Amino acid sequence: PGLLGLVDAYLGTLELTPVERKKIDKYLGLVRGRADGTLQTPATWIRSFVRSHPAYKLDSVVSQEINYDLLIAIDRIERGTLCAPELLPEGYSQPYLNGFH
């Protein structure tokens, strides 16, 4: 059944409220997407960002400009002002502000 199948079966034995189950399912959906390749891992996303940056010269050098732009992009994703559906499922930004601790 795989690890996620086992986790799902285990969760079925617990007395979870619908709200608790929804929170857990959101996290499991992220793990499932990363495991099955429908979502990029953070490392893959960062590599893609760097390689597609206009200042990248295909020389393995991540300049201060690229690094700064990367950090700005990550901050915007976290704040929910930049959508990165290849990295996070829709509606997944700001997990701490939405009660997903």
URSUL-V754148 format. One record per helix or strand of 2 or more residues. SS is the DSSP state (H for helix, E for strand). FROM is the first residue (numbers start at 0). TO is the last residue. If there is no record, write none. Layout:
ss->{SS/SS}
from->{FROM/FROM}
to->{TO/TO}
This chain:
ss->{H/H/H/H}
from->{1/17/41/63}
to->{11/35/51/78}
